[in-house]
Amino acid sequence: MNNRNQQTARVQAPAPAEASSLTYLNVFTVEEYESNGKTQKKWTKIGAAFPHKEGLGFSIELRAFPIDGRLVVLPPDTDDGNSRNGK
């Protein structure tokens, strides 16, 4: 079956003011692991997503591929620290 024919949930586009200020999004893979009996998450930045100039959609550039196939795409942190540990 062609993916274009499948029904998919649509992500609501950001408001025009947000879209114009958005230059990229970070792409992460998140691994869960246990340490001292507690489940924790390790966030690893593996790429970036850039909005299309022509309208809706993104180009995604990855430096690695997640083992589980799951990607998390988030806007960059506003502070200097880029760590997502403990989120």
Buried (B, 14 or more C-beta within 10 A) or exposed (E): EEEEEEEEEEEEEBEEEEEEEBEBBBBBBBEEEEEEEEEEEEBEBBBBBBBEEEEEEBEEEEEEEBEEEEBBBBEEEEEEEEEBEEE
